Amino acid sequence: MDIESDAPTRRMSFGQATVDAMRLAMREDKRVIVLGEDISWGGNFGQFRGLLDEFGTQRVIDMPISEAIIMAASVGAAVTGLRPVASMSFVEFTLGAMDEIVNQAAKFRYMFGGQVSVPLVLRASDGVLRSSAGQHSSSLEGLFTHLPGLKVVAPSNPADAKGLLRAAIADNDPVVYLENKKITAKRGPVPVEDYRVALGSAAICRPGTDLTLVTYSVMTGHALSACRRLAEMGIEAEVIDLRSLVPLDLATVLRSVAKTGRLVVAHEAWTFGGFGAEVVATITSRAFDLLQAAPVRVGARSAPIPFSPALEEEVVPGPDQIVEAARKVMGLS
């Protein structure tokens, strides 16, 4: 979170910050429209609350229960001059629109030789919350980061939620904006005026000298909690919140690893094939001689997210798993 010290702020929730960003964007540019299911009454988590009253049904558009139609309409609107923000509600619902996302939105600019841009934002809620079970609890960022042509962001706090959404709407390429359900109600200081966070810029949330802890979204909070426990053990971890996965601020990560010599990457998504594997592989290939220990990944176990709270806790990682990984990379376990 990079807020100027003298910038006026107001305390609000993550969800309220996204409404603030949407309202500013829609006031600034009449080409910005919103499409999705049930958004006229505010959306599943209130992330569009109040927009219909100000901007009307021509710009806040309730769509049929068909993610494919929502994305097809959004791609068509984007390539013909509008700047749509498409709500997919839960991230699993994007799977019903993968042809439109993968074969259309992500590839149009390339297939038309740069003559066409696709300035759309796909908003989707991911992660676990209140035992929502396997079809409403996934973290699928690894699917989107694998696809050339898509940009992917995952904010961890209200200020970044506003800043990244403003930047995503202004971008001329399709951006997947992932908002973790567990932090939608999280509150914090948010700039009251226009505020943007550049895509591809990570934030150092906590300085440290002993190891580099790279994370994003809800796991940033877990990482900071873990760091308080690690500090009691004499381990000072540097926490890097990526914020943007594509483009990736590799330079910030490399500088930190050069200082600490140790790396832990943590995310809520499944460990196997997850985005953390890409971070570890890239750092290892570019800074192998700087590493004093093998990097460690923290992620979910390879199982659908269980409905049972006790089983969910066994599958999805939290501060305990980060502490364990940090101790391992430090050679303490």
C-alpha positions as CSV (number, residue, x, y, z in Angstrom):
1,M,0.0,0.0,0.0
2,D,1.7,3.1,-1.2
3,I,-0.3,6.1,0.1
4,E,1.4,9.5,0.2
5,S,1.7,10.5,3.9
6,D,-0.2,13.8,3.4
7,A,-3.0,12.4,1.2
8,P,-6.4,12.6,2.8
9,T,-7.9,9.2,3.5
10,R,-11.2,7.7,4.7
11,R,-11.6,4.4,6.5
12,M,-13.7,2.0,4.4
13,S,-14.0,-1.7,3.6
14,F,-12.3,-3.4,0.6
15,G,-15.7,-3.7,-1.0
16,Q,-16.6,0.0,-0.5
17,A,-13.2,0.9,-2.0
18,T,-14.1,-0.9,-5.2
19,V,-17.4,0.9,-5.3
20,D,-15.5,4.2,-4.9
21,A,-13.2,3.3,-7.8
22,M,-16.1,2.3,-10.0
23,R,-18.0,5.5,-9.3
24,L,-14.9,7.7,-10.1
25,A,-14.3,5.8,-13.3
26,M,-17.9,6.0,-14.5
27,R,-18.1,9.7,-13.7
28,E,-14.8,10.3,-15.6
29,D,-15.6,8.3,-18.7
30,K,-19.1,7.6,-20.1
31,R,-17.7,4.6,-21.9
32,V,-17.3,2.6,-18.7
33,I,-20.2,0.2,-18.2
34,V,-20.9,-2.6,-15.8
35,L,-22.4,-6.0,-16.7
36,G,-23.3,-9.0,-14.5
37,E,-25.9,-11.0,-12.7
38,D,-27.9,-9.2,-10.0
39,I,-25.7,-6.2,-10.0
40,S,-28.6,-3.8,-10.0
41,W,-29.1,-4.4,-6.3
42,G,-25.3,-4.3,-5.5
43,G,-23.8,-7.6,-6.4
44,N,-23.1,-10.7,-4.2
45,F,-20.8,-8.7,-1.9
46,G,-22.1,-5.2,-2.3
47,Q,-19.3,-4.3,-4.7
48,F,-21.7,-2.4,-7.1
49,R,-24.0,-0.9,-4.4
50,G,-25.5,2.5,-5.4
51,L,-24.2,2.5,-9.0
52,L,-27.6,1.9,-10.6
53,D,-29.1,4.9,-8.8
54,E,-26.5,7.2,-10.2
55,F,-25.8,5.8,-13.6
56,G,-29.0,4.0,-14.6
57,T,-29.8,0.8,-16.5
58,Q,-27.9,1.8,-19.6
59,R,-24.6,1.6,-17.8
60,V,-25.3,-0.8,-15.0
61,I,-26.7,-3.8,-16.9
62,D,-28.3,-6.9,-15.3
63,M,-27.4,-9.9,-17.5
64,P,-28.9,-13.4,-17.9
65,I,-27.5,-16.2,-15.8
66,S,-24.9,-17.1,-18.5
67,E,-21.2,-16.2,-17.9
68,A,-20.5,-16.9,-21.6
69,I,-23.1,-14.3,-22.6
70,I,-21.7,-11.8,-20.1
71,M,-18.2,-12.2,-21.5
72,A,-19.2,-12.3,-25.1
73,A,-21.1,-9.0,-24.7
74,S,-18.2,-7.5,-22.8
75,V,-15.7,-8.4,-25.5
76,G,-17.9,-7.1,-28.2
77,A,-18.5,-3.9,-26.2
78,A,-14.7,-3.5,-25.6
79,V,-13.6,-3.9,-29.2
80,T,-16.2,-1.4,-30.4
81,G,-15.2,1.4,-28.1
82,L,-16.7,0.9,-24.6
83,R,-14.8,0.0,-21.4
84,P,-16.9,-2.8,-19.8
85,V,-16.4,-4.1,-16.3
86,A,-17.8,-7.7,-16.2
87,S,-18.8,-9.3,-12.9
88,M,-18.4,-13.1,-12.7
89,S,-19.4,-13.3,-9.1
90,F,-17.4,-16.4,-8.0
91,V,-14.2,-17.2,-9.8
92,E,-15.4,-20.7,-10.6
93,F,-18.1,-19.1,-12.8
94,T,-15.5,-17.9,-15.2
95,L,-15.1,-21.5,-16.3
96,G,-18.4,-21.2,-18.1
97,A,-16.9,-18.4,-20.2
98,M,-13.4,-19.7,-20.9
99,D,-13.8,-19.7,-24.7
100,E,-14.6,-16.0,-24.6
101,I,-11.8,-15.2,-22.1
102,V,-9.1,-17.4,-23.6
103,N,-9.8,-17.4,-27.3
104,Q,-11.3,-14.0,-27.7
105,A,-10.4,-11.4,-25.0
106,A,-6.9,-12.6,-24.5
107,K,-6.0,-13.0,-28.2
108,F,-7.8,-10.3,-30.1
109,R,-5.0,-7.7,-30.0
110,Y,-2.5,-10.2,-31.3
111,M,-4.8,-11.8,-34.0
112,F,-5.6,-8.4,-35.4
113,G,-2.1,-7.1,-35.5
114,G,-2.5,-4.5,-32.8
115,Q,-5.4,-2.8,-34.6
116,V,-7.9,-3.7,-31.9
117,S,-7.6,-3.4,-28.1
118,V,-9.9,-5.1,-25.5
119,P,-10.2,-2.7,-22.6
120,L,-12.3,-4.8,-20.3
121,V,-12.0,-5.8,-16.6
122,L,-13.2,-9.2,-15.4
123,R,-14.0,-9.1,-11.7
124,A,-14.3,-12.3,-9.8
125,S,-14.4,-13.2,-6.1
126,D,-12.1,-16.1,-5.1
127,G,-10.9,-17.9,-2.0
128,V,-12.5,-19.5,1.0
129,L,-15.2,-18.0,3.2
130,R,-17.7,-19.6,5.7
131,S,-17.3,-23.1,4.4
132,S,-18.6,-22.4,0.9
133,A,-17.3,-25.8,-0.4
134,G,-15.6,-26.9,-3.5
135,Q,-17.6,-24.9,-6.1
136,H,-17.4,-21.5,-4.4
137,S,-14.0,-21.5,-2.7
138,S,-11.3,-21.9,-5.3
139,S,-8.3,-19.7,-6.1
140,L,-7.8,-20.0,-9.9
141,E,-5.3,-17.2,-10.6
142,G,-2.9,-19.8,-12.0
143,L,-5.2,-20.4,-14.9
144,F,-5.3,-16.7,-15.9
145,T,-1.6,-16.0,-15.4
146,H,-0.8,-18.9,-17.8
147,L,-2.6,-17.1,-20.7
148,P,-0.7,-14.5,-22.8
149,G,-2.8,-11.4,-23.4
150,L,-4.4,-11.3,-19.9
151,K,-3.2,-9.1,-17.0
152,V,-4.0,-10.3,-13.5
153,V,-4.2,-8.4,-10.2
154,A,-5.0,-9.5,-6.7
155,P,-5.2,-6.7,-4.1
156,S,-4.8,-7.5,-0.4
157,N,-6.2,-4.3,1.2
158,P,-8.8,-1.5,0.6
159,A,-6.4,1.1,-0.7
160,D,-4.9,-1.2,-3.2
161,A,-8.4,-2.5,-4.1
162,K,-9.3,1.1,-5.2
163,G,-6.0,1.9,-6.8
164,L,-5.7,-1.4,-8.8
165,L,-9.3,-1.3,-10.0
166,R,-8.8,2.3,-11.3
167,A,-5.7,1.3,-13.1
168,A,-7.3,-1.8,-14.5
169,I,-10.3,0.1,-15.9
170,A,-7.9,2.6,-17.5
171,D,-5.8,-0.2,-19.1
172,N,-6.3,-1.0,-22.8
173,D,-5.9,-4.8,-22.3
174,P,-8.1,-7.2,-20.5
175,V,-7.5,-7.4,-16.8
176,V,-8.6,-10.1,-14.5
177,Y,-9.3,-8.5,-11.1
178,L,-9.5,-11.0,-8.3
179,E,-11.1,-10.0,-5.0
180,N,-10.8,-12.5,-2.2
181,K,-14.1,-13.0,-0.4
182,K,-12.5,-13.2,3.1
183,I,-11.1,-9.6,2.8
184,T,-14.1,-8.0,1.1
185,A,-15.2,-6.7,4.5
186,K,-11.6,-5.8,5.7
187,R,-11.4,-2.1,6.5
188,G,-8.5,0.4,6.2
189,P,-7.5,3.9,5.1
190,V,-8.2,4.7,1.5
191,P,-7.4,7.9,-0.4
192,V,-10.6,9.9,-0.8
193,E,-9.5,11.4,-4.2
194,D,-8.6,9.6,-7.4
195,Y,-6.0,7.0,-6.6
196,R,-4.2,4.5,-8.8
197,V,-1.7,1.7,-8.3
198,A,0.3,1.0,-11.4
199,L,-0.1,-2.6,-12.7
200,G,3.2,-4.4,-12.3
201,S,4.2,-2.7,-9.0
202,A,4.8,-4.8,-5.9
203,A,4.8,-3.3,-2.4
204,I,7.1,-4.1,0.5
205,C,4.7,-4.4,3.4
206,R,7.4,-5.3,6.0
207,P,11.1,-4.8,5.7
208,G,13.4,-7.7,6.9
209,T,16.8,-9.1,6.5
210,D,16.6,-12.8,7.1
211,L,14.2,-14.1,4.4
212,T,12.0,-12.9,1.6
213,L,8.3,-13.8,1.9
214,V,6.4,-13.2,-1.4
215,T,2.6,-13.3,-1.4
216,Y,-0.5,-11.5,-2.5
217,S,-4.3,-11.2,-1.8
218,V,-5.5,-12.7,1.5
219,M,-2.2,-14.4,2.2
220,T,-0.6,-11.0,2.7
221,G,-2.5,-10.7,6.0
222,H,-1.5,-14.2,7.0
223,A,2.1,-13.5,6.1
224,L,2.2,-10.4,8.4
225,S,0.6,-12.4,11.2
226,A,3.3,-15.1,10.7
227,C,6.0,-12.5,10.8
228,R,5.0,-11.3,14.3
229,R,5.5,-14.9,15.5
230,L,8.8,-15.2,13.5
231,A,10.1,-12.0,15.1
232,E,9.7,-13.6,18.5
233,M,12.0,-16.3,17.3
234,G,14.6,-13.8,16.1
235,I,13.7,-14.1,12.4
236,E,13.0,-10.9,10.5
237,A,11.2,-11.6,7.3
238,E,10.6,-9.1,4.5
239,V,7.1,-9.3,3.1
240,I,6.5,-8.4,-0.5
241,D,2.8,-8.1,-1.6
242,L,2.9,-8.6,-5.4
243,R,-0.5,-7.0,-5.9
244,S,0.0,-7.6,-9.7
245,L,0.8,-11.1,-10.9
246,V,0.9,-10.2,-14.6
247,P,2.8,-8.0,-15.2
248,L,5.1,-9.1,-12.4
249,D,7.4,-6.8,-10.5
250,L,10.3,-9.2,-10.6
251,A,12.9,-6.5,-9.9
252,T,11.5,-5.9,-6.4
253,V,11.6,-9.6,-5.6
254,L,15.1,-10.0,-6.9
255,R,16.4,-7.0,-4.9
256,S,14.9,-8.5,-1.7
257,V,16.3,-12.0,-2.4
258,A,19.7,-10.5,-3.1
259,K,19.6,-9.0,0.4
260,T,18.1,-12.0,2.3
261,G,19.3,-15.0,0.4
262,R,16.2,-17.0,1.2
263,L,12.7,-17.2,-0.4
264,V,9.3,-18.4,0.7
265,V,6.3,-17.9,-1.7
266,A,2.8,-18.2,-0.2
267,H,-0.7,-18.3,-1.8
268,E,-4.1,-19.8,-1.0
269,A,-4.2,-21.6,-4.4
270,W,-3.2,-25.2,-4.7
271,T,0.6,-25.7,-4.4
272,F,1.0,-28.0,-7.4
273,G,1.2,-26.0,-10.6
274,G,0.4,-22.8,-8.7
275,F,1.7,-19.3,-9.4
276,G,4.3,-19.7,-6.6
277,A,6.0,-22.3,-8.8
278,E,6.6,-19.7,-11.5
279,V,8.0,-17.2,-9.0
280,V,10.3,-19.8,-7.5
281,A,11.5,-21.1,-10.9
282,T,12.1,-17.6,-12.1
283,I,14.1,-16.5,-9.1
284,T,16.1,-19.7,-9.1
285,S,17.0,-19.3,-12.7
286,R,18.0,-15.7,-12.3
287,A,19.5,-15.6,-8.8
288,F,20.6,-19.1,-8.0
289,D,24.0,-17.9,-6.8
290,L,22.3,-15.6,-4.3
291,L,20.3,-18.2,-2.6
292,Q,21.5,-19.7,0.7
293,A,18.8,-22.3,0.8
294,A,16.2,-23.9,-1.4
295,P,13.1,-21.8,-1.8
296,V,9.9,-23.1,-0.2
297,R,6.3,-22.8,-1.4
298,V,3.2,-22.6,0.7
299,G,-0.2,-23.4,-0.8
300,A,-3.3,-25.5,-0.5
301,R,-3.1,-29.3,-0.6
302,S,-4.2,-31.0,-3.8
303,A,-7.9,-31.6,-3.0
304,P,-11.1,-29.8,-3.7
305,I,-11.9,-27.3,-1.0
306,P,-13.9,-29.2,1.6
307,F,-17.3,-28.1,3.1
308,S,-16.3,-29.2,6.6
309,P,-14.6,-26.3,8.4
310,A,-12.1,-28.7,10.1
311,L,-11.2,-30.3,6.7
312,E,-11.0,-26.9,5.0
313,E,-8.5,-25.8,7.6
314,E,-6.4,-28.8,6.8
315,V,-6.4,-28.1,3.1
316,V,-6.1,-24.3,3.0
317,P,-2.9,-22.7,4.4
318,G,-2.7,-19.9,6.9
319,P,-0.1,-18.3,9.3
320,D,1.0,-21.7,10.8
321,Q,2.1,-23.0,7.4
322,I,4.0,-19.8,6.6
323,V,5.9,-20.0,10.0
324,E,6.7,-23.6,9.3
325,A,8.0,-22.8,5.8
326,A,10.1,-19.9,7.1
327,R,11.7,-22.1,9.8
328,K,12.5,-24.7,7.1
329,V,14.2,-22.2,4.8
330,M,16.1,-20.9,7.8
331,G,17.3,-24.4,8.6
332,L,15.4,-24.6,11.9
333,S,13.1,-27.5,11.1
